[in-house]
């Protein structure tokens, strides 16, 4: 059975040469280095966690092994996912692209549509993975358990580092971000790869606040007296900590973490960009074209003790 195809176009002059699709989320978490990426993981990869107590002791003449070393692990186990679409070439006979299929009764898919479909499927998968990395539910088809979901049941997350959230707006965003930084353990603050991972609505509220809508002494005209025109898609920071826009994170959520403490594993990164379009007419004698993609993916954090969450309710605490 072919993928349901609904075509409602009518001829209106020459083909413009482009298709459009609904806007998709970008995938900055992978593309912009928001997590540590482990490629070429076929089955599983272990993240070894080493914990010690106070290792500095008073000196003596003898070797006295009194410290405690605890070895634990997190396992990245990429799950297999796929995209399967099937289109009937006959569905395109009545469109204004029929000329691209040739004059023969043995049709080929319109090249302009095939090119668009390949790009669209790749972007759709990237958009889907951006959401799954943060909020994925393993019980749902096509998803693994996302980082924020894992943190809802992790007893090793210190209660003091679990900051209660609220519906953030430009009037309270600076206060709320301050709560996250205030909960940051001293050992973390100042680490070179420490970032504030924030949902889109919190980032937008922060940008607006810096444009002059916040309190906190920003003034009516905001940053550099430019008002709401101050921001031109540049970098953002708060209290010296870079802000990372996590498009796939749920509204009113945030995570203070080191990039080296967040991990993503896959077989080949290229698998999420490789889309195969297979014309089955020569092998099956039908009029169908199949679009397929197969890839693997999983995400984990290493130490919950080195994270500060915002807007995440941890049932284990």
C-alpha positions in Angstrom: 0.0 0.0 0.0 1.5 3.3 -1.0 1.9 6.3 1.3 -1.2 8.4 1.0 -0.6 11.2 -1.5 -2.9 14.1 -1.7 -2.4 16.3 -4.8 -4.6 19.4 -5.1 -2.6 21.6 -7.4 -3.8 23.0 -10.7 -1.9 24.2 -13.7 -1.3 28.0 -13.6 1.5 28.8 -16.0 5.1 27.5 -16.0 6.4 25.5 -13.1 8.2 27.8 -10.7 11.0 25.3 -10.2 10.6 25.0 -6.4 8.6 23.3 -3.8 7.8 24.6 -0.3 7.2 22.8 2.9 6.1 23.7 6.4 9.0 25.2 8.4 10.9 22.7 10.5 12.9 23.0 13.7 16.6 23.5 13.2 18.9 20.9 14.8 21.4 23.0 16.6 22.1 20.4 19.3 24.0 18.2 16.9 25.0 20.8 14.2 26.4 23.3 16.6 28.2 21.0 19.0 25.7 21.1 21.9 26.5 17.6 22.9 29.5 15.2 22.6 28.9 13.1 19.5 30.0 9.5 19.4 29.8 8.2 15.8 30.4 4.7 14.6 28.7 3.0 17.5 27.3 -0.2 16.1 25.9 -1.8 19.3 26.8 -0.1 22.6 29.3 2.3 24.0 30.1 2.6 27.7 30.7 6.0 29.4 32.8 5.2 32.3 32.1 7.2 35.5 34.8 7.5 38.1 34.0 8.8 41.6 36.4 9.3 44.5 36.1 10.6 48.0 38.7 13.0 49.5 42.0 11.8 48.2 44.3 14.2 49.9 45.5 12.8 53.3 48.2 13.7 55.9 51.6 12.5 54.9 53.2 9.4 56.4 56.1 7.1 55.7 53.9 4.3 54.5 51.6 3.8 51.6 48.1 3.9 53.0 45.4 3.3 50.5 42.5 4.7 52.4 40.7 6.6 49.6 37.6 5.2 47.9 37.2 4.9 44.2 33.8 4.1 42.7 33.4 3.0 39.1 30.0 3.2 37.5 28.9 3.6 33.9 26.3 4.9 31.5 25.6 2.9 28.4 24.9 4.5 25.0 22.8 1.9 23.1 21.7 3.4 19.7 18.2 2.3 18.7 17.4 1.5 15.1 14.9 3.8 13.3 13.7 4.1 9.7 11.7 6.2 7.3 9.6 4.3 4.7 7.5 6.2 2.1 5.9 4.7 -1.0 4.6 7.0 -3.8 2.6 5.9 -6.9 3.9 7.6 -10.0 0.4 7.5 -11.4 -0.6 10.1 -8.8 1.5 12.6 -10.7 0.0 12.1 -14.1 -2.6 14.9 -13.6 -0.2 17.4 -12.1 1.5 20.2 -14.1 4.8 18.3 -13.8 3.7 15.4 -15.9 6.0 16.5 -18.7 9.0 15.7 -16.4 7.8 12.1 -16.3 8.4 11.7 -20.0 6.0 10.8 -22.8 6.4 7.0 -22.4 3.9 4.9 -20.6 6.8 3.8 -18.4 7.1 6.8 -16.1 9.8 8.2 -13.9 9.3 10.4 -10.9 9.6 14.1 -11.6 13.2 15.0 -10.9 12.4 18.3 -9.2 10.1 16.5 -6.8 12.6 13.8 -6.1 15.3 16.3 -5.2 12.8 18.2 -3.0 11.7 14.9 -1.3 15.3 13.9 -0.5 16.0 17.3 1.1 12.7 17.4 2.9 13.0 13.9 4.5 16.6 14.7 5.7 15.4 17.9 7.3 12.3 16.2 8.8 14.5 13.6 10.4 16.9 16.3 11.8 13.9 18.2 13.2 12.5 15.0 14.8 15.9 14.1 16.4 16.3 17.6 17.8 13.1 17.0 19.8 13.8 13.4 20.8 17.3 14.2 22.1 15.7 16.4 24.8 12.2 15.3 25.3 11.9 11.8 23.6 9.8 9.1 25.1 11.1 5.6 24.6 7.5 4.3 24.8 6.6 6.2 21.6 7.4 4.9 18.2 10.4 6.5 16.6 11.8 7.8 19.8 14.4 7.0 22.5 14.3 8.5 26.0 15.5 12.1 25.9 17.8 13.8 28.3 15.2 15.9 30.1 12.9 12.8 30.4 15.7 10.7 31.9 16.2 13.4 34.6 12.6 13.0 35.8 13.5 9.7 37.5 17.1 10.0 38.4 17.7 9.9 42.1 21.3 10.9 41.7 20.3 14.5 40.7 20.7 16.5 43.9 17.5 18.1 45.1 19.3 21.5 45.5 20.1 21.4 41.8 16.5 20.9 40.7 15.1 24.4 40.2 11.3 24.7 40.1 10.1 26.4 36.9 7.4 28.8 36.0 5.9 30.3 32.9 8.8 32.5 31.9 8.3 36.0 30.3 10.4 39.1 29.8 9.5 40.4 33.2 10.9 37.5 35.2 13.4 35.8 32.9 16.5 37.4 34.5 15.3 36.3 38.0 14.6 32.8 36.8 17.9 32.4 35.0 19.6 33.7 38.2 18.0 30.8 40.1 19.7 28.3 37.8 23.1 29.9 38.1 22.7 30.2 41.9 22.2 26.5 42.1 25.4 25.8 40.1 27.9 23.8 42.2 31.2 25.7 42.7 33.2 23.0 41.0 31.2 23.6 37.8 31.1 27.4 37.5 33.9 28.6 35.3 34.3 25.3 33.4 35.2 26.1 29.8 32.4 24.0 28.2 29.6 25.0 30.7 26.5 26.1 28.9 22.9 27.2 29.7 20.7 25.0 27.5 17.4 26.8 27.3 14.1 26.3 25.5 13.1 28.7 22.7 10.5 30.6 24.7 13.0 31.4 27.5 15.6 32.6 25.0 13.1 34.8 23.3 12.0 36.2 26.7 15.7 37.0 27.6 16.3 38.8 24.3 13.2 40.9 24.8 14.2 41.7 28.4 17.6 42.9 27.2 15.8 45.1 24.7 14.4 47.2 27.6 11.3 45.3 28.8 12.9 43.9 31.9 13.5 45.5 35.3 17.0 44.7 36.7 18.4 48.1 35.8 18.3 47.6 32.0 16.8 50.9 31.3 14.0 51.7 28.9 16.1 51.4 25.8 17.9 48.1 26.7 21.3 46.9 25.5 23.3 49.7 23.9 20.2 51.9 23.8 19.0 49.9 20.8 15.7 48.7 22.2 14.3 45.7 20.6 16.6 46.1 17.6 19.7 45.2 19.7 19.7 41.5 18.8 21.0 40.3 15.4 21.2 36.5 16.0 24.5 36.7 17.7 25.8 34.9 20.8 24.1 35.2 24.2 25.4 34.7 27.7 24.1 35.1 31.2 26.4 35.7 34.2 29.3 34.8 32.0 27.8 31.4 30.9 27.1 30.9 27.2 23.4 30.3 26.3 22.6 27.5 23.9 19.3 27.5 22.2 17.9 24.0 22.5 15.0 24.1 20.0 13.9 20.6 20.9 13.5 21.3 24.6 10.0 21.8 26.0 8.8 25.3 26.9 9.9 26.8 30.2 12.7 24.3 30.7 16.5 24.7 31.0 19.6 22.7 31.8 23.0 23.9 33.1 25.5 21.4 31.9 28.9 20.8 30.4 29.0 19.8 26.7 31.3 17.0 27.8 28.6 15.6 30.1 26.0 15.3 27.4 26.4 12.5 24.8 24.8 11.4 21.5 25.6 8.2 19.8 24.9 7.0 16.3 26.2 4.5 13.7 27.2 6.9 11.0 26.2 10.6 11.1 25.8 10.4 7.4 23.0 7.9 7.8 20.7 10.7 8.9 21.4 12.5 5.6 21.3 9.6 3.3 17.9 9.1 1.6 17.4 6.4 -1.0 14.8 6.8 -3.7 14.1 3.4 -5.4 12.0 2.9 -8.4 10.5 -0.5 -8.1 9.0 -0.7 -11.5 11.9 -2.6 -12.9 12.0 -5.2 -10.2 8.4 -5.6 -9.1 6.6 -4.5 -12.2 4.6 -1.9 -10.4 4.3 1.9 -10.7 5.7 2.8 -7.3 8.7 4.7 -5.9 10.0 4.0 -2.4 11.8 6.5 -0.2 13.9 4.9 2.6 16.3 5.9 5.3 17.7 3.9 8.2 19.8 5.2 11.1 20.5 4.6 14.8 20.6 7.1 17.7 20.7 7.5 21.5 21.4 10.2 24.0 22.6 10.2 27.6 24.2 12.4 30.2 27.1 11.2 32.3 26.9 12.7 35.8 23.5 13.9 37.1 25.5 15.5 40.0 27.0 17.9 37.5 23.7 19.2 36.2 21.2 21.8 37.2 17.7 21.5 35.9 15.0 24.1 35.5 11.3 23.2 35.1 11.9 19.4 35.5 10.0 17.6 38.2 12.1 14.7 39.5 9.9 12.0 41.0 13.0 10.3 42.6 13.7 13.3 44.9 
